Amino acid sequence: MRVISVERHTDARGWLAELFRADEIPPDQMPVMGYISVTLPGMARGPHEHREQSDRFGIVGPGIFIVKMWDRRTGSATHGTVMSLRAGEDNPVVIVIPPGVIHGYMNISDVGGVVINMADRLYRGPGRRGPVDEIRYENDADPAFRFP
């Protein structure tokens, strides 16, 4: 898991922020697709994990999120830890989430919040013909998987 601060470059038109640069990403984490989502106030996405995919979430606003990550990777220096952080308009970040890390986020603001994901695997593989690489925990009874 890695959290990268994002610098906003602001001028009279608004702002611009870099979410990734090919010269700063290991080849095995290079994005191959991207998508944008809007999460309504009070709503959550996840938690879920991937077997093979790394997610690269750009959370820069609008909106404010609580992001939670649970590290299930054996052999990881952070195995068994839970990380929670506030991200979005007041803390613009890119979060890199490797396979084996359960993750999810909840919009705690009063506006629809925008998240951009640049994944290193194609959803359902080439031509969308493969299996979905997700293990879902939304209905798990463990209170650790609840927000905020």
N, CA, C and O of each residue as an XYZ file, in Angstrom:
592
protein
N       0.856     -1.167      0.000
C       0.000      0.000      0.000
C       0.897      1.223      0.000
O       1.926      1.265      0.676
N       0.491      2.205     -0.763
C       1.282      3.427     -0.814
C       0.357      4.617     -1.031
O      -0.537      4.568     -1.876
N       0.569      5.672     -0.280
C      -0.189      6.901     -0.428
C       0.774      7.977     -0.891
O       1.817      8.199     -0.276
N       0.413      8.647     -1.984
C       1.267      9.663     -2.586
C       0.527     10.994     -2.553
O      -0.585     11.097     -3.072
N       1.128     12.009     -1.952
C       0.518     13.342     -1.940
C       0.457     13.880     -3.365
O       1.368     13.661     -4.165
N      -0.622     14.584     -3.669
C      -0.818     15.161     -4.990
C      -0.722     16.670     -4.872
O      -1.346     17.277     -4.001
N       0.064     17.271     -5.755
C       0.191     18.724     -5.771
C      -0.759     19.303     -6.801
O      -0.733     18.925     -7.972
N      -1.588     20.212     -6.357
C      -2.475     20.913     -7.286
C      -1.768     22.155     -7.800
O      -1.168     22.906     -7.031
N      -1.842     22.361     -9.094
C      -1.301     23.557     -9.733
C      -2.503     24.438    -10.072
O      -3.277     24.132    -10.979
N      -2.644     25.527     -9.332
C      -3.831     26.373     -9.413
C      -3.526     27.660    -10.144
O      -2.466     28.260     -9.966
N      -4.482     28.081    -10.977
C      -4.417     29.398    -11.608
C      -5.846     29.925    -11.736
O      -6.766     29.358    -11.147
N      -6.040     30.990    -12.489
C      -7.346     31.634    -12.605
C      -8.405     30.718    -13.221
O      -9.599     30.951    -13.035
N      -7.988     29.688    -13.946
C      -8.942     28.777    -14.602
C      -9.427     27.662    -13.692
O     -10.470     27.063    -13.951
N      -8.679     27.372    -12.620
C      -8.985     26.250    -11.741
C      -7.695     25.581    -11.303
O      -6.753     26.264    -10.904
N      -7.635     24.253    -11.370
C      -6.416     23.553    -10.981
C      -6.205     22.321    -11.839
O      -7.119     21.839    -12.507
N      -4.964     21.818    -11.805
C      -4.531     20.632    -12.520
C      -3.660     19.821    -11.568
O      -2.890     20.388    -10.794
N      -3.779     18.503    -11.623
C      -2.966     17.642    -10.761
C      -2.531     16.411    -11.558
O      -3.335     15.812    -12.272
N      -1.260     16.039    -11.432
C      -0.760     14.813    -12.063
C      -1.165     13.613    -11.223
O      -0.980     13.616    -10.006
N      -1.724     12.572    -11.873
C      -2.107     11.362    -11.165
C      -1.124     10.222    -11.392
O      -0.984      9.357    -10.527
N      -0.444     10.199    -12.524
C       0.643      9.246    -12.707
C       1.569      9.709    -13.811
O       1.192     10.449    -14.720
N       2.794      9.238    -13.688
C       3.838      9.467    -14.698
C       4.519      8.127    -14.930
O       4.863      7.432    -13.974
N       4.715      7.763    -16.172
C       5.325      6.474    -16.504
C       6.719      6.329    -15.906
O       7.157      5.211    -15.633
N       7.424      7.443    -15.697
C       8.775      7.364    -15.140
C       8.778      7.190    -13.620
O       9.846      7.109    -13.013
N       7.599      7.131    -12.997
C       7.517      6.955    -11.546
C       6.757      5.693    -11.127
O       6.465      5.506     -9.946
N       6.438      4.831    -12.090
C       5.653      3.632    -11.793
C       6.444      2.394    -12.178
O       6.978      2.326    -13.285
N       6.529      1.410    -11.284
C       7.179      0.149    -11.662
C       6.440     -0.493    -12.842
O       5.214     -0.405    -12.916
N       7.159     -1.131    -13.757
C       6.517     -1.705    -14.950
C       5.359     -2.651    -14.638
O       4.390     -2.704    -15.395
N       5.445     -3.398    -13.534
C       4.369     -4.343    -13.216
C       3.122     -3.657    -12.653
O       2.109     -4.322    -12.437
N       3.170     -2.347    -12.411
C       2.003     -1.608    -11.932
C       1.516     -0.580    -12.953
O       0.667      0.251    -12.630
N       2.038     -0.625    -14.177
C       1.660      0.361    -15.186
C       0.173      0.238    -15.513
O      -0.292     -0.855    -15.837
N      -0.580      1.332    -15.435
C      -2.005      1.273    -15.757
C      -2.256      0.824    -17.198
O      -1.530      1.194    -18.121
N      -3.312      0.013    -17.361
C      -3.731     -0.430    -18.700
C      -5.156      0.007    -18.997
O      -5.615     -0.114    -20.133
N      -5.855      0.509    -18.002
C      -7.191      1.062    -18.216
C      -7.474      2.067    -17.107
O      -6.835      2.049    -16.055
N      -8.431      2.932    -17.359
C      -8.824      3.899    -16.353
C     -10.320      4.097    -16.374
O     -10.969      3.944    -17.408
N     -10.859      4.439    -15.217
C     -12.264      4.784    -15.156
C     -12.477      5.825    -14.074
O     -11.643      6.012    -13.189
N     -13.607      6.491    -14.166
C     -13.980      7.513    -13.202
C     -15.315      7.110    -12.594
O     -16.189      6.593    -13.290
N     -15.471      7.346    -11.301
C     -16.748      7.066    -10.650
C     -17.139      8.255     -9.791
O     -16.291      9.003     -9.304
N     -18.442      8.412     -9.617
C     -18.985      9.395     -8.696
C     -19.721      8.607     -7.619
O     -20.572      7.771     -7.920
N     -19.385      8.881     -6.373
C     -20.033      8.227     -5.242
C     -20.840      9.279     -4.496
O     -20.311     10.318     -4.101
N     -22.112      9.002     -4.309
C     -23.017      9.962     -3.677
C     -22.736     10.090     -2.180
O     -22.160      9.181     -1.581
N     -23.135     11.207     -1.573
C     -22.900     11.417     -0.136
C     -23.444     10.256      0.700
O     -24.558      9.779      0.485
N     -22.623      9.818      1.661
C     -23.010      8.751      2.571
C     -22.898      7.346      2.012
O     -23.150      6.379      2.732
N     -22.527      7.205      0.742
C     -22.444      5.890      0.105
C     -21.000      5.378      0.123
O     -20.042      6.151      0.137
N     -20.881      4.040      0.122
C     -19.557      3.393      0.123
C     -19.418      2.499     -1.090
O     -20.408      2.018     -1.642
N     -18.182      2.282     -1.497
C     -17.817      1.302     -2.520
C     -16.820      0.356     -1.866
O     -15.831      0.786     -1.273
N     -17.096     -0.928     -1.983
C     -16.271     -1.915     -1.326
C     -16.829     -2.190      0.063
O     -17.918     -1.732      0.410
N     -16.079     -2.932      0.840
C     -14.710     -3.386      0.589
C     -14.658     -4.635     -0.297
O     -15.552     -5.481     -0.297
N     -13.554     -4.696     -1.051
C     -13.248     -5.863     -1.866
C     -11.737     -5.931     -2.051
O     -11.014     -4.996     -1.706
N     -11.277     -7.036     -2.592
C      -9.845     -7.164     -2.907
C      -9.702     -7.819     -4.267
O     -10.650     -8.394     -4.801
N      -8.517     -7.725     -4.811
C      -8.194     -8.352     -6.094
C      -7.112     -9.396     -5.885
O      -6.249     -9.246     -5.021
N      -7.164    -10.449     -6.678
C      -6.131    -11.492     -6.652
C      -4.888    -11.059     -7.430
O      -3.763    -11.365     -7.033
N      -5.095    -10.343     -8.545
C      -3.977     -9.977     -9.428
C      -3.860     -8.485     -9.695
O      -2.762     -8.001     -9.972
N      -4.938     -7.756     -9.622
C      -4.969     -6.350    -10.026
C      -4.476     -5.419     -8.938
O      -4.786     -5.601     -7.761
N      -3.704     -4.416     -9.342
C      -3.381     -3.278     -8.480
C      -4.264     -2.113     -8.903
O      -4.419     -1.846    -10.095
N      -4.841     -1.421     -7.927
C      -5.613     -0.211     -8.199
C      -4.737      0.994     -7.901
O      -3.884      0.960     -7.014
N      -4.963      2.049     -8.652
C      -4.260      3.311     -8.449
C      -5.340      4.393     -8.439
O      -5.705      4.940     -9.479
N      -5.846      4.689     -7.224
C      -6.942      5.634     -7.079
C      -6.415      7.061     -6.986
O      -5.552      7.357     -6.160
N      -6.934      7.934     -7.829
C      -6.702      9.370     -7.719
C      -7.910      9.983     -7.045
O      -8.998     10.013     -7.620
N      -7.727     10.477     -5.820
C      -8.834     11.060     -5.054
C      -8.439     12.494     -4.737
O      -7.705     12.748     -3.783
N      -8.929     13.429     -5.543
C      -8.478     14.813     -5.433
C      -9.620     15.802     -5.248
O      -9.366     16.992     -5.062
N     -10.875     15.347     -5.295
C     -12.028     16.212     -5.156
C     -12.749     16.360     -6.481
O     -12.170     16.042     -7.520
N     -13.972     16.822     -6.489
C     -14.694     17.215     -5.289
C     -15.048     16.002     -4.436
O     -14.977     14.853     -4.874
N     -15.426     16.303     -3.218
C     -15.794     15.263     -2.274
C     -14.674     14.929     -1.316
O     -13.503     15.211     -1.567
N     -15.069     14.316     -0.200
C     -14.126     13.875      0.824
C     -14.495     12.445      1.183
O     -15.668     12.128      1.379
N     -13.498     11.594      1.267
C     -13.708     10.168      1.504
C     -12.922      9.675      2.711
O     -11.851     10.192      3.028
N     -13.472      8.670      3.376
C     -12.697      7.834      4.286
C     -12.328      6.606      3.472
O     -13.205      5.918      2.950
N     -11.046      6.330      3.363
C     -10.538      5.171      2.637
C      -9.975      4.200      3.667
O      -9.191      4.593      4.531
N     -10.377      2.921      3.576
C      -9.857      1.902      4.497
C      -9.208      0.789      3.689
O      -9.696      0.391      2.632
N      -8.089      0.298      4.221
C      -7.361     -0.803      3.586
C      -6.952     -1.800      4.658
O      -6.459     -1.419      5.719
N      -7.163     -3.083      4.371
C      -6.834     -4.171      5.283
C      -5.822     -5.050      4.567
O      -6.152     -5.642      3.539
N      -4.609     -5.152      5.074
C      -3.543     -5.902      4.387
C      -3.602     -7.379      4.763
O      -3.349     -7.744      5.912
N      -3.938     -8.229      3.787
C      -4.016     -9.681      3.986
C      -2.820    -10.405      3.360
O      -2.786    -11.635      3.357
N      -1.852     -9.675      2.839
C      -0.720    -10.297      2.137
C       0.248    -10.929      3.135
O       0.846    -10.232      3.956
N       0.398    -12.251      3.060
C       1.383    -12.902      3.918
C       2.770    -12.483      3.451
O       3.030    -12.381      2.252
N       3.633    -12.248      4.387
C       4.988    -11.817      4.049
C       5.135    -10.316      3.887
O       6.254     -9.827      3.731
N       4.049     -9.579      3.920
C       4.112     -8.130      3.791
C       4.528     -7.513      5.125
O       4.164     -8.014      6.189
N       5.282     -6.436      5.061
C       5.684     -5.733      6.285
C       4.484     -5.161      7.031
O       4.567     -4.902      8.232
N       3.363     -4.961      6.325
C       2.170     -4.404      6.959
C       1.049     -5.438      7.070
O      -0.115     -5.076      7.239
N       1.399     -6.731      6.973
C       0.389     -7.794      7.050
C      -0.443     -7.664      8.327
O       0.100     -7.475      9.415
N      -1.761     -7.766      8.181
C      -2.654     -7.723      9.337
C      -3.032     -6.333      9.797
O      -3.854     -6.194     10.703
N      -2.459     -5.297      9.203
C      -2.785     -3.939      9.645
C      -3.965     -3.383      8.865
O      -4.241     -3.788      7.736
N      -4.650     -2.447      9.498
C      -5.731     -1.706      8.864
C      -5.281     -0.259      8.780
O      -4.833      0.320      9.770
N      -5.400      0.319      7.602
C      -5.043      1.723      7.403
C      -6.311      2.478      7.033
O      -7.076      2.042      6.173
N      -6.525      3.599      7.680
C      -7.674      4.440      7.376
C      -7.168      5.857      7.166
O      -6.352      6.350      7.945
N      -7.644      6.506      6.127
C      -7.224      7.879      5.895
C      -8.344      8.678      5.264
O      -9.266      8.131      4.659
N      -8.241      9.965      5.417
C      -9.179     10.914      4.823
C      -8.535     11.413      3.538
O      -7.372     11.816      3.538
N      -9.287     11.386      2.443
C      -8.728     11.764      1.143
C      -9.752     12.543      0.341
O     -10.959     12.370      0.512
N      -9.265     13.390     -0.523
C     -10.156     14.124     -1.417
C      -9.821     15.586     -1.478
O      -8.654     15.975     -1.521
N     -10.850     16.384     -1.479
C     -10.693     17.817     -1.680
C      -9.729     18.458     -0.693
O      -8.955     19.340     -1.065
N      -9.769     18.017      0.573
C      -8.896     18.613      1.581
C      -7.579     17.859      1.756
O      -6.717     18.303      2.514
N      -7.410     16.743      1.078
C      -6.172     15.960      1.119
C      -6.057     15.173     -0.187
O      -6.333     13.974     -0.211
N      -5.649     15.843     -1.285
C      -5.577     15.157     -2.568
C      -4.428     14.145     -2.596
O      -3.278     14.480     -2.313
N      -4.767     12.897     -2.944
C      -3.767     11.829     -2.935
C      -4.002     10.856     -4.087
O      -5.072     10.810     -4.694
N      -2.960     10.087     -4.358
C      -3.048      8.882     -5.167
C      -2.729      7.736     -4.219
O      -1.744      7.788     -3.482
N      -3.562      6.701     -4.238
C      -3.365      5.545     -3.372
C      -3.146      4.328     -4.254
O      -3.980      4.014     -5.103
N      -2.024      3.639     -4.055
C      -1.710      2.429     -4.803
C      -2.036      1.235     -3.912
O      -1.485      1.087     -2.821
N      -2.943      0.382     -4.400
C      -3.418     -0.755     -3.618
C      -3.077     -2.037     -4.372
O      -3.675     -2.322     -5.410
N      -2.121     -2.814     -3.857
C      -1.714     -4.042     -4.549
C      -2.693     -5.195     -4.322
O      -3.558     -5.108     -3.451
N      -2.566     -6.265     -5.091
C      -3.400     -7.445     -4.866
C      -3.246     -7.936     -3.426
O      -2.172     -7.841     -2.832
N      -4.347     -8.463     -2.879
C      -4.314     -8.999     -1.520
C      -4.621     -7.994     -0.439
O      -4.628     -8.348      0.740
N      -4.876     -6.747     -0.803
C      -5.234     -5.722      0.168
C      -6.715     -5.399     -0.023
O      -7.117     -4.888     -1.069
N      -7.515     -5.700      0.989
C      -8.932     -5.370      0.949
C      -9.043     -3.849      1.047
O      -8.330     -3.218      1.828
N      -9.931     -3.270      0.258
C     -10.036     -1.817      0.259
C     -11.457     -1.363     -0.062
O     -12.226     -2.071     -0.712
N     -11.778     -0.172      0.409
C     -13.059      0.444      0.135
C     -13.028      1.883      0.580
O     -12.119      2.310      1.292
N     -14.028      2.626      0.155
C     -14.103      4.023      0.562
C     -15.548      4.463      0.695
O     -16.454      3.899      0.081
N     -15.739      5.496      1.523
C     -17.062      6.062      1.773
C     -16.992      7.572      1.616
O     -16.076      8.217      2.127
N     -17.959      8.127      0.913
C     -18.049      9.570      0.737
C     -18.672     10.174      1.996
O     -19.827      9.893      2.318
N     -17.907     10.999      2.703
C     -18.400     11.620      3.930
C     -18.736     13.096      3.730
O     -19.012     13.806      4.696
N     -18.713     13.559      2.481
C     -19.035     14.960      2.215
C     -20.505     15.087      1.814
O     -21.225     14.092      1.741
N     -20.933     16.302      1.560
C     -22.323     16.528      1.182
C     -22.495     16.741     -0.322
O     -23.540     17.212     -0.771
N     -21.467     16.393     -1.095
C     -21.536     16.456     -2.563
C     -21.083     15.115     -3.132
O     -20.392     14.347     -2.462
N     -21.475     14.843     -4.369
C     -20.977     13.649     -5.042
C     -19.459     13.730     -5.150
O     -18.917     14.755     -5.561
N     -18.776     12.653     -4.783
C     -17.320     12.636     -4.785
C     -16.788     11.857     -5.972
O     -17.335     10.818     -6.340
N     -15.720     12.361     -6.568
C     -15.132     11.775     -7.769
C     -13.874     10.994     -7.408
O     -13.016     11.481     -6.672
N     -13.776      9.768     -7.941
C     -12.582      8.935     -7.804
C     -12.196      8.456     -9.201
O     -13.042      8.003     -9.972
N     -10.919      8.564     -9.511
C     -10.386      8.060    -10.773
C      -9.525      6.854    -10.441
O      -8.671      6.923     -9.557
N      -9.743      5.744    -11.145
C      -8.909      4.552    -10.942
C      -8.182      4.233    -12.234
O      -8.769      4.229    -13.316
N      -6.885      3.963    -12.099
C      -6.047      3.559    -13.219
C      -5.469      2.196    -12.878
O      -4.402      2.095    -12.273
N      -6.184      1.150    -13.272
C      -5.823     -0.221    -12.900
C      -4.755     -0.790    -13.823
O      -4.614     -0.371    -14.972
N      -4.003     -1.759    -13.293
C      -2.950     -2.388    -14.091
C      -3.412     -3.683    -14.768
O      -2.602     -4.389    -15.369
N      -4.694     -3.995    -14.675
C      -5.289     -5.154    -15.356
C      -6.591     -4.705    -16.007
O      -7.268     -3.811    -15.500
N      -6.937     -5.322    -17.124
C      -8.196     -5.020    -17.791
C      -9.359     -5.673    -17.053
O      -9.269     -6.835    -16.658
N     -10.441     -4.939    -16.867
C     -11.630     -5.501    -16.240
C     -12.123     -6.681    -17.078
O     -12.426     -6.527    -18.261
N     -12.199     -7.854    -16.457
C     -12.605     -9.103    -17.105
C     -11.694     -9.484    -18.277
O     -12.104    -10.263    -19.137
N     -10.478     -8.957    -18.330
C      -9.506     -9.358    -19.339
C      -9.811     -8.807    -20.721
O     -10.773     -8.061    -20.903
N      -8.976     -9.183    -21.706
C      -9.179     -8.698    -23.082
C     -10.581     -9.040    -23.590
O     -11.041    -10.175    -23.466
N     -11.237     -8.058    -24.153
C     -12.574     -8.249    -24.683
C     -13.646     -8.491    -23.640
O     -14.767     -8.870    -23.982
N     -13.322     -8.279    -22.373
C     -14.245     -8.521    -21.246
C     -14.764     -9.957    -21.250
O     -15.940    -10.198    -20.977
N     -13.875    -10.916    -21.562
C     -14.279    -12.319    -21.655
C     -13.787    -13.172    -20.493
O     -14.089    -14.365    -20.444
N     -13.051    -12.606    -19.576
C     -12.512    -13.376    -18.466
C     -13.329    -13.206    -17.198
O     -14.340    -12.503    -17.185
N     -12.881    -13.856    -16.132
C     -13.577    -13.709    -14.850
C     -13.288    -12.341    -14.227
O     -12.286    -11.700    -14.546
N     -14.168    -11.911    -13.347
C     -13.965    -10.674    -12.594
C     -12.990    -10.976    -11.466
O     -13.183    -11.929    -10.710
N     -11.944    -10.167    -11.353
C     -10.912    -10.356    -10.332
C     -11.294     -9.594     -9.064
O     -10.673     -8.584     -8.733
N     -12.318    -10.080     -8.353
C     -12.749     -9.440     -7.118
C     -13.203    -10.478     -6.104
O     -13.851    -11.470     -6.439
N     -12.847    -10.220     -4.870
C     -13.401    -10.941     -3.733
C     -14.124     -9.876     -2.923
O     -13.498     -8.951     -2.405
N     -15.433    -10.003     -2.814
C     -16.253     -8.948     -2.227
C     -16.535     -9.210     -0.746
O     -16.726    -10.352     -0.328
N     -16.556     -8.124      0.042
C     -16.778     -8.202      1.478
C     -17.908     -7.295      1.954
O     -18.076     -7.121      3.161
N     -18.683     -6.716      1.048
C     -19.742     -5.779      1.452
C     -20.725     -6.399      2.435
O     -21.227     -5.705      3.319
N     -21.009     -7.690      2.298
C     -21.995     -8.344      3.156
C     -21.365     -9.190      4.256
O     -22.054     -9.957      4.929
N     -20.053     -9.046      4.437
C     -19.356     -9.791      5.482
C     -19.800     -9.268      6.847
O     -19.934     -8.060      7.038
N     -20.026    -10.167      7.786
C     -20.511     -9.780      9.119
C     -19.423     -9.140      9.988
O     -19.738     -8.537     11.014
N     -18.160     -9.259      9.599
C     -17.072     -8.709     10.409
C     -17.201     -7.191     10.498
O     -17.179     -6.516      9.469
N     -17.337     -6.636     11.710
C     -17.493     -5.176     11.846
C     -16.261     -4.401     11.383
O     -16.349     -3.194     11.160
N     -15.124     -5.062     11.235
C     -13.926     -4.371     10.753
C     -14.124     -3.818      9.345
O     -13.459     -2.862      8.946
N     -15.046     -4.426      8.594
C     -15.268     -3.999      7.210
C     -16.344     -2.932      7.065
O     -16.874     -2.733      5.972
N     -16.669     -2.254      8.140
C     -17.689     -1.215      8.100
C     -17.043      0.165      8.048
O     -15.882      0.345      8.415
N     -17.827      1.130      7.581
C     -17.378      2.518      7.499
C     -18.167      3.337      8.497
O     -19.243      2.892      8.897
N     -17.712      4.498      8.927
C     -16.402      5.044      8.621
C     -15.388      4.442      9.481
O     -14.209      4.778      9.372
